[in-house]
């Protein structure tokens, strides 16, 4: 079964580029709806199933997707939906309403199209590091290709129509995952977040809307989709991300200058706990991996790359652990297994001499 | 200089008996004052110096003390007073008013007599594990010997007179240091402490009066010194300590039974942090050593004894670290040095297979 194969490794795109340090990954999604069809939230199951299967047929006919994987949410196990969710390929909402929902996934996991989530189509593209403009071009091609086959709900004044008004217009959400340990360790993250809010930029935690930022990972995205072009939105967000990265680099430089022993202590403790703990809750693991991440960036850690950290981040999530054991395990067992996986993955890692 | 020799090892008595587990050490002190002499708090420096030197002369003439070490507080360095305090041989008050104060210390550090602390004589005896009755006999001998040379302030109705009314009567304070990790980890320590308070038993933290209990170390002592014989006080406290030890053993049994994985995690994390941290504050070190202590008691840890833990506890204190470097070091340097000492002392320690 295909989800089983996924579990063994992270999306290959996560290790495609050299270590990216501060900007971990980029993501763009476009929301589109078919003209004259009920939106997924209002559609009954039979309509959803009909729409879903016609969209799947459409993708199967498009050359770009001849290699793609097709997941019918209603026929795959709950744990498999969990795995897809942990890989950020599908949303919680898609997993929660499997009837008439599907995922079209490119082999490299760089493109993931949700069918009948909040909108008929949620087309997502991912890249390591900063890659928003490339992603936009890639999605634009798919969008254009689709529009030669189907007509999308569109209003001359409002643009693309979406279930939620916050997506009206371009239907585009661009987001970048940033690792802002320097600002966090220097206690300077709050003003940065407040400043972004004033600019109409949303800052969220690792797991998206409504979640705390942990592991010092922040998702930076546009809040408005209306009143600007796709390229305009992406250019604006890119500039903001570059500016945040400069702040982060400055914070790191000062951290190195003035608190190097605290930084080393932070990294060494993170490693020590992961090498020794017997029970490792998910949230703590992400926090400790953040400690290793900045350690790698500063060259304080040997035998570890950022790509390996990204891989570990994905593998230690509950659904992935569950798939690994092949049976249902409770939270204590999961914490024990997570501790075990971390010890194995990190056993050759040391502090740099 | 003699204090320098002390720094290199703990009091030899701490490793005299096999590992004691729950009851770490016992201590008795007798408070005595010379008749017709002003109490130390009221005496001027010249009186204090005169009384101190006559008492030192007296001890030098008693055969039991021919081997003893004599420390004149006014001639030793502040850091040496700190070292003596960290070994629980002198009090903060004695260190704070060095003029006319002294310490008479047996070579094994099992007897430490403070001169001109709150009372003219504060005679203390120490033993590993539970040893109150033996200590009482030992101090009684010294007391009797002294009374053949000098007359103590004594009232037929009140007993021995002391500076503070709380010591009137026997002038005896018996205390036992207990490691109550089981009760703490099972969240059952609070009712035990409340019960002891009702029995007129004082519970204090590691560093005596007014300090928090940390490292799960609790000092259990009698609150009243009046209205009972020396032996009566000691017997009563011994019974109480035995009862607490039973509670602690029960808690440990249930911990092993029902939360073994949490216990192992607790021990392994304590070890991991001490092996890796680059900065180790004093308080955290004591807490982590408590984790190792219960690990040793349960056989979860290899290549470590309780006696070694007791030794480490003493060596990593600020004054001891300062003596080790031979120069004044700030708190960050101390934390770095403490981390270093812990890594060296524990480098062969592992979790038992």
Interface residues (C-beta under 8 A of the other chain):
Chain A: X261 X262 X264 X265 X268 X269 X271 X272 X273 X275 X276 X277 X278 X279 X332 X336 X339 X351
Chain B: X261 X262 X264 X265 X268 X269 X271 X272 X273 X275 X276 X277 X278 X279 X332 X336 X339 X351
